[in-house]
Amino acid sequence: MSKHDKQASMDLAESARQTKWQHPSFTAELFKGSFRWDLIHPYPAQSEADKAIGDAVLVELEKCLKTHINPDEVDKTGVLPESALNALKAGGYFGMKIPKEYGGMGLSVTNYVRAMELVASWCGSTAVWLSAHQSIGVPQPLKEFGTNEQKQKYLPRLAAGAVSAFSLTEPNVGSDPARMSTTATPIDDGNYYIINGQKLWTTNGPAAELLVVMAETPPKLVHGKEKKQITAFIVETPTPGLSVLHECEFMGIRAIRNGWMEFKDVKVPKENIIGNLGDGLKIALATLNVGRLTIPVISAGTGKVCLSYCQDWIKQRVQWGQAIGKHQAVANLINDIATQTFAIDAMSFLTCSLIETNSADVRLEAAIAKYFGSERAWDMADKTVQIRGGRGFETADSLRKRNEHGIPIERVLRDTRINRIIEGTSEIMHLFIAREAMDLHIKTVFALSNPSISIGKKIGIVLKAGLFYLLWYPKLWLPSWSMFSIKHLNQRNLSQLHYISRTSKRLARSLFHTMMRFGPKLEYQQAILAHYVDIGTLLFAMAATLSKAESILHNHQNPKTIQALTTAFCHQSRKEIDQHFRAVRSSEPKEKQVASNALMNTDLDWLMNDIIRFSSNGTGSN
């Protein structure tokens, strides 16, 4: 990619960002060196009335799942039966997030993700059917950006079970919107648009009645230069010219319907544009901010499922004269699963509550919860396989044929792996979080590298930045006096809060020093930025865990267990944070870049001897 193309990609992505923080963000403040405990404590518990609504829904949903869906059979055949889909539609579960006035359940965000956690604990494929439809499909962007006419026309259909999908990714584009090649060309004085192009990995696409399709519309002129516009369209199926070129098959969630879609002269009326021309990426990002919260809650559910699979096993399995749960090696694995489950659960439902009350900007919190949850869920599933040994690697069907309990942990492992990829890979999450975390410095210093800014404006930026940093930076070396007013916590947890406060200032200082070292070139130091992201992620996880622990310690029947989980998670997180700070100080060796270049230049052929080599023409060669 040329320098010009890269700049165009960055400019387009930047224009789609929400540029102002409407409300404070707990994590954004952490990256600035400010520990805002008041933003997340007391832990925002779900109201009794709303919880009662969710409890009732979960009871009926569980009955539906157990009656109509055999998860092992679904995984084995790769098909979610039509009877199961019809039962889910009849129960209203495709309309959980749609307001009651349009025929939906009108569930709160918290109750919706609780329902999705329940579904995923039973059948991962079914969870994807429902989530792709409601979290990122047509209902969410329509609720946020649709016109009254669009809502009246489509939301009742969607609530009744008209399956929807989201079409953004293209075969050769990935996460770079500037290279999007699907076009929407206006005709008939702009009353209609003709869509041409291809979309890959459209989940629910082959079965969908309605699609949200992102396409490039004619550019607009900004300061005499053309600016690319991505626009969101509602496309109904079947529409002439729309076809499924291929249905993709995967290692996990095997019963989803995911397609390679082609659009050939697909005619769409202008009334089907969601939002305004050029709002497509902004709509996609806003949709994902809420939509991706399903993944961390499901990840917490994965941990709970793993614990349930281990509970009897570690008591009944005896090795060297005692239950394996008494062996330190296994006990350590169980501890990791339990503490990570507690932390993900705390982060996820905290973020959901902040959305419900509209009291904070959760861009960073949602992204971090998705990143942390998906990474740790994979780790928890892997450790559960290890605890169960050969029985963890064996399929549930095979176990039952040997008259053993059909524990499907190998299926859970396969289903869980996708969460580190969908709705933003972990690597993309690193970049997204880093960009938002660096927002303070980008606004003050990085603008100086922009060649389009006049000398006069740059002088103004320098003066403004100098004054800001003169007042801001010294504070990073001083204690937070507000911390000394916190009296309600026990001493053990209070010490952890003081650590988070101190480390937040250290994080802000170190990030500032690194920015001064690299300047605008810091964006290319992805390995360093990733360490900073992980530090901020762990601090948020610790704070959320402490807040939740404090909210339930005094009312829980086993407060010692809650305290032990909290302390263990915080201690482990502190070790990891120290490792990340050490990694930042010792810059990545240049040798780590050699292997990638060597592989591209065929200089690693000597290392790949004695195997059947992969060939790009689809055949093997020695």
C-alpha positions in Angstrom: 0.0 0.0 0.0 1.4 3.4 -0.9 1.8 6.2 1.6 -1.1 8.1 0.0 -3.4 5.1 0.2 -2.5 4.5 3.8 -3.2 8.1 4.7 -6.5 7.8 2.9 -7.4 4.8 4.9 -6.5 6.5 8.2 -8.4 9.7 7.2 -11.5 7.7 6.4 -11.4 5.7 9.6 -10.7 8.9 11.6 -13.7 10.6 10.1 -16.0 7.8 11.2 -14.9 8.1 14.8 -17.0 9.7 17.4 -14.8 12.8 17.9 -16.2 14.0 21.2 -16.7 12.2 24.5 -20.2 13.1 25.4 -19.8 11.5 28.9 -16.8 10.6 31.0 -15.2 7.2 30.3 -13.6 5.4 33.2 -11.0 3.7 31.0 -10.2 6.8 29.0 -9.5 8.6 32.3 -7.2 5.7 33.4 -5.0 6.3 30.3 -4.8 10.0 31.3 -3.6 9.1 34.8 -6.9 9.7 36.5 -8.6 6.9 38.6 -12.3 7.8 38.6 -13.6 5.3 41.2 -16.8 7.3 41.4 -17.7 6.3 37.9 -18.0 2.6 38.6 -18.7 2.4 42.3 -21.2 1.6 43.8 -21.4 -1.2 41.3 -24.6 -0.4 39.2 -26.8 -3.4 40.0 -29.7 -4.4 37.8 -33.0 -3.2 39.3 -35.2 -5.8 40.9 -38.0 -5.1 38.4 -35.8 -5.4 35.4 -34.2 -8.6 36.8 -37.6 -10.1 37.3 -38.4 -9.5 33.6 -35.1 -11.2 32.6 -35.6 -14.1 35.0 -39.0 -14.9 33.5 -37.6 -14.7 29.9 -34.7 -17.0 30.8 -37.0 -19.7 32.3 -39.0 -19.9 29.0 -35.9 -19.6 26.9 -34.3 -22.5 28.6 -37.4 -24.7 28.1 -37.4 -23.7 24.4 -33.7 -24.6 24.0 -33.9 -28.0 25.7 -37.1 -29.0 23.9 -36.1 -28.0 20.4 -32.3 -28.1 20.1 -29.8 -30.9 20.6 -26.5 -29.1 20.5 -24.4 -32.1 19.8 -26.6 -33.1 16.9 -26.5 -29.5 15.6 -22.7 -29.5 15.7 -22.5 -33.0 14.1 -24.8 -32.2 11.2 -23.9 -28.6 10.8 -27.6 -27.7 10.6 -29.9 -25.8 13.0 -33.3 -27.5 12.2 -36.1 -25.4 10.8 -38.3 -26.6 13.7 -35.8 -25.0 16.1 -35.7 -21.7 14.2 -39.5 -21.7 14.1 -39.7 -22.3 17.9 -37.2 -19.4 18.5 -39.2 -17.1 16.2 -42.5 -18.1 17.8 -41.1 -17.4 21.3 -40.1 -13.9 20.2 -36.4 -14.5 20.7 -35.5 -12.8 17.4 -37.0 -9.6 18.7 -35.5 -9.5 22.2 -34.0 -6.0 21.7 -36.8 -4.6 19.5 -39.1 -2.2 21.4 -42.6 -3.5 22.3 -44.3 -0.9 20.2 -42.9 -2.8 17.1 -43.8 -6.3 18.4 -40.5 -7.0 20.1 -39.8 -8.0 23.8 -38.1 -4.6 24.5 -35.6 -6.2 26.8 -32.9 -4.0 28.4 -29.3 -4.5 27.3 -28.6 -6.4 30.5 -31.5 -8.8 30.0 -30.6 -9.3 26.4 -27.0 -10.3 27.1 -28.2 -12.5 30.0 -30.4 -14.3 27.5 -27.5 -14.7 25.0 -25.3 -16.1 27.7 -27.9 -18.7 28.4 -28.2 -19.6 24.7 -24.5 -19.8 24.2 -24.0 -22.1 27.2 -26.3 -24.6 25.5 -25.5 -24.1 21.8 -22.9 -21.8 20.3 -24.4 -22.0 16.8 -27.8 -20.9 18.0 -26.3 -18.0 19.9 -24.7 -16.7 16.7 -28.0 -17.0 14.8 -29.6 -14.7 17.3 -26.7 -12.4 18.0 -25.8 -11.7 14.4 -29.4 -10.8 13.8 -29.9 -8.5 16.8 -26.4 -7.3 17.8 -25.1 -6.3 14.4 -27.9 -7.0 12.0 -30.6 -4.7 10.8 -32.5 -4.1 14.2 -29.6 -2.3 16.0 -28.7 0.3 13.4 -32.3 0.8 12.5 -33.2 1.5 16.2 -30.3 4.1 16.5 -30.3 5.7 13.0 -33.5 4.7 11.2 -36.3 6.9 10.2 -39.8 6.4 11.7 -41.0 5.1 8.3 -38.1 2.5 8.2 -38.8 1.4 11.8 -42.6 1.0 11.1 -41.8 -1.0 7.9 -39.1 -3.3 9.1 -39.0 -3.7 12.9 -42.2 -5.6 13.2 -41.0 -8.0 10.5 -37.7 -8.4 12.3 -39.4 -9.0 15.6 -41.5 -11.7 14.1 -38.4 -13.6 12.9 -37.3 -12.2 9.6 -33.6 -13.0 9.9 -31.2 -10.2 9.2 -27.4 -9.9 8.5 -24.6 -7.4 8.3 -22.5 -7.1 5.1 -19.3 -5.2 5.5 -16.2 -7.4 5.0 -15.0 -8.0 1.4 -12.8 -10.8 0.0 -9.7 -8.6 -0.4 -10.3 -5.8 2.1 -10.4 -7.1 5.7 -10.5 -4.2 8.1 -9.5 -1.5 5.7 -12.6 0.5 4.7 -10.7 2.7 2.3 -10.2 -0.3 0.0 -13.9 -1.2 -0.1 -14.9 -1.9 -3.7 -18.6 -2.5 -3.4 -20.3 0.5 -5.0 -23.8 2.0 -4.9 -24.4 4.2 -7.9 -27.3 6.7 -7.9 -29.8 6.5 -10.8 -33.1 8.2 -11.6 -32.1 11.5 -10.1 -30.9 9.8 -6.9 -34.2 8.0 -6.2 -32.5 4.6 -6.6 -29.1 3.1 -6.2 -27.5 0.2 -8.1 -25.2 -1.9 -5.8 -22.4 -3.9 -7.3 -19.7 -5.9 -5.5 -19.0 -8.9 -3.2 -19.2 -9.4 0.5 -17.5 -12.2 2.5 -18.4 -13.8 5.8 -21.9 -12.4 6.0 -23.2 -14.3 9.0 -26.9 -15.2 8.5 -26.5 -13.9 4.9 -27.7 -17.1 3.1 -30.8 -17.2 5.3 -31.5 -13.5 5.7 -34.6 -11.6 4.5 -32.9 -8.3 5.2 -29.3 -7.2 5.0 -27.4 -4.1 6.1 -25.0 -3.5 3.2 -22.1 -1.1 3.3 -21.2 0.4 -0.1 -19.3 3.3 -1.5 -21.4 6.1 -2.8 -20.1 9.0 -4.9 -17.5 11.1 -3.1 -18.2 14.5 -1.8 -15.9 17.5 -2.0 -14.2 18.7 1.2 -11.9 21.7 0.8 -11.6 21.1 -2.9 -10.7 17.4 -2.4 -12.8 14.3 -3.0 -13.7 12.4 0.2 -14.7 8.8 0.0 -18.2 8.0 1.3 -19.4 4.7 2.7 -23.2 4.4 3.1 -25.4 1.9 4.8 -28.3 0.4 2.8 -31.1 -2.0 3.7 -31.3 -4.7 1.1 -34.3 -7.1 0.9 -33.9 -10.6 -0.3 -34.6 -12.1 -2.7 -33.8 -9.1 -4.8 -32.7 -9.6 -8.5 -29.0 -9.6 -8.8 -28.3 -10.8 -5.2 -26.9 -14.3 -4.9 -24.9 -16.5 -2.6 -21.7 -17.6 -4.3 -20.7 -19.9 -1.5 -21.6 -21.0 2.1 -18.6 -21.0 4.3 -17.8 -23.9 6.7 -15.9 -23.5 9.9 -14.1 -25.5 12.6 -16.6 -24.3 15.3 -20.2 -22.9 15.4 -20.7 -25.3 12.6 -24.5 -24.7 12.1 -24.4 -21.0 11.3 -25.2 -19.8 7.9 -22.4 -17.6 6.6 -22.0 -16.6 3.0 -19.9 -15.1 0.2 -22.5 -12.7 -1.3 -22.5 -11.1 -4.7 -24.4 -8.0 -5.8 -24.9 -7.6 -9.5 -26.9 -4.5 -10.4 -29.0 -4.8 -7.2 -31.6 -1.9 -7.3 -32.3 -0.3 -3.9 -34.6 2.8 -3.3 -33.0 5.8 -1.6 -35.6 5.3 1.2 -33.5 2.3 2.2 -30.5 4.4 3.2 -29.9 4.2 7.0 -28.8 7.6 8.3 -27.3 10.0 5.7 -25.0 9.5 2.8 -21.5 8.8 4.0 -22.6 7.7 7.5 -22.0 4.0 6.9 -18.8 3.5 8.9 -20.0 5.7 11.7 -23.1 3.6 11.9 -21.0 0.4 11.8 -18.8 1.6 14.7 -21.8 2.8 16.8 -23.5 -0.6 16.2 -20.4 -2.5 17.2 -20.0 -0.5 20.4 -23.2 -2.1 21.8 -23.2 -5.2 19.6 -19.8 -6.5 20.7 -20.9 -6.6 24.3 -22.6 -10.0 23.6 -19.1 -11.6 23.2 -17.7 -10.8 26.7 -20.9 -11.9 28.4 -20.8 -15.1 26.4 -17.2 -15.4 27.3 -18.1 -15.2 31.0 -20.7 -17.9 30.3 -18.0 -20.0 28.8 -16.0 -19.8 32.0 -19.2 -20.8 34.0 -19.7 -23.8 31.7 -16.1 -24.8 32.1 -16.4 -24.7 35.9 -19.6 -26.8 35.8 -17.8 -29.4 33.7 -14.9 -29.5 36.2 -17.0 -29.5 39.4 -17.7 -33.3 39.7 -14.7 -34.3 37.7 -12.0 -32.9 40.0 -13.8 -34.5 43.0 -14.3 -37.9 41.4 -11.1 -38.3 39.4 -8.5 -39.7 41.8 -4.7 -39.8 41.0 -2.0 -40.8 43.5 -4.4 -41.4 46.3 -6.4 -38.1 46.2 -8.9 -36.2 44.1 -7.2 -34.2 41.4 -8.8 -31.0 42.7 -6.4 -31.4 45.7 -3.4 -31.4 43.4 -1.8 -27.9 43.2 -1.3 -28.1 39.4 -5.0 -28.7 38.8 -6.1 -26.3 41.6 -4.1 -23.5 39.9 -5.9 -24.2 36.6 -9.3 -24.0 38.4 -8.3 -20.8 40.2 -7.4 -19.2 36.8 -10.8 -20.2 35.3 -12.8 -19.0 38.4 -11.0 -15.7 38.7 -11.1 -14.9 35.0 -14.8 -15.8 34.9 -15.5 -13.4 37.8 -13.5 -10.6 36.2 -15.1 -10.9 32.8 -18.6 -11.1 34.3 -17.8 -7.9 36.4 -16.5 -6.0 33.4 -19.3 -7.0 31.0 -22.3 -6.3 33.3 -20.7 -3.1 34.5 -20.5 -1.9 30.9 -24.0 -2.9 30.2 -25.2 -0.9 33.2 -23.3 2.1 32.1 -25.1 1.9 28.7 -28.5 1.5 30.4 -28.1 4.6 32.5 -26.4 6.6 29.7 -24.0 7.8 32.3 -20.7 7.1 30.6 -19.1 6.8 27.2 -18.4 3.1 26.8 -16.4 2.9 23.5 -13.3 1.8 25.4 -15.0 -0.3 28.0 -17.0 -2.3 25.3 -13.9 -2.9 23.2 -11.8 -3.9 26.2 -14.4 -6.2 27.6 -14.7 -7.9 24.1 -10.9 -8.2 23.8 -10.2 -9.4 27.4 -13.3 -11.7 27.4 -12.5 -13.4 24.1 -8.8 -13.9 25.0 -9.5 -15.3 28.4 -12.4 -17.5 27.3 -10.1 -19.3 24.9 -7.6 -19.8 27.7 -10.3 -21.1 30.1 -11.6 -23.6 27.5 -8.1 -24.8 26.8 -7.4 -25.3 30.5 -10.6 -27.2 30.9 -9.6 -29.6 28.1 -6.3 -30.0 30.0 -8.0 -30.8 33.3 -10.2 -33.5 31.7 -7.2 -34.9 29.8 -8.1 -37.3 27.0 -11.8 -37.0 27.9 -11.5 -33.3 27.2 -10.2 -34.0 23.7 -12.8 -36.7 23.0 -16.2 -35.8 21.5 -19.3 -35.9 23.6 -20.8 -38.5 21.3 -17.8 -40.8 21.6 -17.9 -40.4 25.4 -21.6 -41.4 25.5 -20.9 -44.5 23.4 -18.5 -45.6 26.1 -21.2 -45.0 28.7 -19.6 -41.9 30.1 -21.0 -38.4 30.6 -21.1 -36.6 27.2 -19.2 -33.5 28.3 -18.7 -31.5 25.1 -15.7 -29.4 26.1 -13.9 -30.1 22.7 -17.0 -28.5 21.0 -16.8 -25.5 23.5 -13.2 -25.1 22.6 -13.9 -25.0 18.8 -16.9 -22.7 19.3 -15.0 -20.3 21.5 -12.1 -19.7 19.1 -14.1 -17.5 16.8 -14.6 -14.9 19.5 -11.0 -13.7 19.1 -11.8 -12.9 15.5 -15.4 -11.7 15.0 -16.5 -8.1 15.5 -12.9 -7.0 15.6 -9.9 -9.3 15.9 -7.8 -9.0 19.0 -5.2 -7.2 16.9 -7.7 -4.7 15.6 -9.0 -4.2 19.1 -5.5 -3.3 20.2 -5.3 -0.7 17.5 -8.8 0.7 18.2 -8.2 0.9 22.0 -4.8 2.4 21.5 -6.3 5.1 19.2 -8.9 6.0 21.7 -6.4 5.9 24.6 -4.1 8.3 22.7 -6.9 10.7 21.8 -5.6 13.3 24.3 -2.1 13.4 22.7 -3.4 13.1 19.1 -5.5 16.2 19.6 -2.6 18.2 21.2 0.6 17.0 19.5 0.1 14.7 16.6 -1.8 17.4 14.7 1.6 19.1 14.2 2.5 16.4 11.7 -0.5 17.1 9.5 0.8 18.9 6.4 -2.5 20.6 5.6 -2.4 22.6 8.9 -1.1 26.1 8.5 2.0 27.4 10.3 -0.2 29.8 12.3 -2.5 27.1 13.5 0.5 24.9 14.4 2.0 27.7 16.5 -1.4 27.9 18.3 -1.4 24.2 18.9 2.2 24.3 20.3 1.2 27.1 22.8 -2.0 25.3 23.8 -0.3 22.0 24.2 2.6 23.5 26.1 0.2 25.1 28.6 -1.8 21.8 28.9 1.2 19.6 29.6 2.8 22.2 32.0 -0.3 21.8 34.2 -1.1 18.1 33.5 2.3 16.3 33.7 3.3 17.3 37.2 0.1 15.8 38.6 1.2 12.4 37.3 3.9 12.4 40.0 1.6 13.4 42.9 -0.7 11.1 44.9 -4.5 11.2 44.2 -5.8 12.9 47.3 -9.3 11.7 46.6 -8.1 8.1 47.3 -7.7 9.0 51.0 -11.4 9.8 51.3 -12.4 6.2 50.4 -13.2 4.5 53.7 -15.9 1.9 53.0 -13.6 -0.8 51.6 -11.7 -3.4 53.6 -8.0 -2.9 53.9 -7.1 -5.6 51.4 -9.2 -4.2 48.6 -8.3 -0.6 49.5 -4.6 -1.4 48.9 -5.6 -2.7 45.4 -7.4 0.5 44.7 -4.3 2.5 45.7 -2.3 0.3 43.3 -4.7 1.0 40.4 -4.5 4.8 41.1 -0.7 4.8 41.2 -0.3 2.6 38.2 -2.8 4.7 36.2 -0.4 7.7 36.7 2.5 5.5 35.8 0.7 4.3 32.6 0.0 7.9 31.6 3.6 9.0 32.3 5.1 6.1 30.4 2.7 6.6 27.5 3.7 10.3 27.4 7.4 9.5 27.5 7.0 7.0 24.6 5.0 9.6 22.6 7.8 12.1 23.0 10.3 9.5 22.0 8.6 8.4 18.8 6.3 11.4 18.0 3.7 10.7 15.2 5.7 7.5 14.3 4.3 5.9 17.5 1.4 4.6 15.4 3.9 2.2 13.8 5.1 0.9 17.1 2.2 -1.6 17.4 4.0 -4.0 19.8 4.7 -1.2 22.3 1.1 0.2 22.0 -0.2 -3.4 22.6 1.6 -3.5 25.9 0.0 -0.2 27.0 -3.4 -1.5 25.9 -3.0 -4.6 28.0 -2.0 -2.5 31.0 -5.1 -0.4 30.7 -7.2 -3.5 30.1 -5.9 -5.2 33.3 -6.5 -2.0 35.4 -10.1 -1.8 34.2 -10.6 -5.5 34.9 -9.2 -5.1 38.4 -11.3 -2.1 39.1 -14.5 -3.7 37.8 -13.8 -6.8 39.9 -13.2 -4.8 43.0 -16.3 -2.8 42.5 -18.5 -5.9 42.0 -16.8 -7.7 44.9 -17.5 -4.9 47.3 -21.2 -4.9 46.1 -21.7 -8.5 47.1 -19.2 -9.2 49.8 -21.5 -8.2 52.7 -24.6 -10.0 51.4 -23.0 -13.2 50.1 -23.2 -16.5 52.0 -19.5 -17.2 51.3 -17.7 -13.8 51.5 -14.3 -15.5 52.0 -14.6 -17.1 48.6 -15.5 -13.8 46.9 -12.5 -12.1 48.7 -10.2 -14.9 47.7 -11.2 -14.7 44.0 -10.8 -10.9 44.0 -7.4 -11.0 45.7 -6.1 -13.8 43.5 -7.2 -12.0 40.3 -5.6 -8.7 41.4 -2.3 -10.3 42.3 -2.1 -12.1 39.0 -3.0 -9.0 37.1 -0.3 -7.0 38.9 2.3 -9.6 37.8 1.1 -9.3 34.2 1.2 -5.5 34.4 4.8 -5.5 35.6 5.7 -7.7 32.7 4.1 -5.3 30.3 6.0 -2.3 31.7 9.2 -4.3 31.5 8.4 -5.1 27.8 7.8 -1.4 27.1 11.2 -0.4 28.5 13.0 -3.1 26.5 12.0 -2.3 22.9 11.3 -5.1 20.5 14.6 -6.5 19.0 14.9 -5.9 15.3 15.5 -9.6 14.8 11.8 -10.3 15.6 11.0 -8.7 12.2 13.4 -10.9 10.3 11.3 -14.0 10.1 8.3 -12.4 8.5 10.4 -10.7 5.8 12.3 -14.0 5.3 9.2 -16.0 4.8 7.9 -13.5 2.2 11.2 -13.7 0.4 11.4 -17.5 0.5 14.4 -17.2 2.8 12.9 -19.7 5.2 12.5 -22.6 2.8 15.4 -24.4 4.5 13.4 -24.5 7.8 10.4 -26.2 6.1 12.1 -29.4 5.0 10.6 -32.9 5.3 7.0 -31.8 5.1 4.4 -31.7 2.3 4.4 -28.0 1.5 1.3 -25.9 1.0 1.1 -24.4 -2.5 -1.0 -21.4 -3.5 -2.4 -23.4 -6.4 -4.1 -25.7 -3.9 -1.8 -28.7 -4.3 0.9 -30.0 -2.0 4.6 -30.2 -2.9 7.7 -31.5 -1.2 
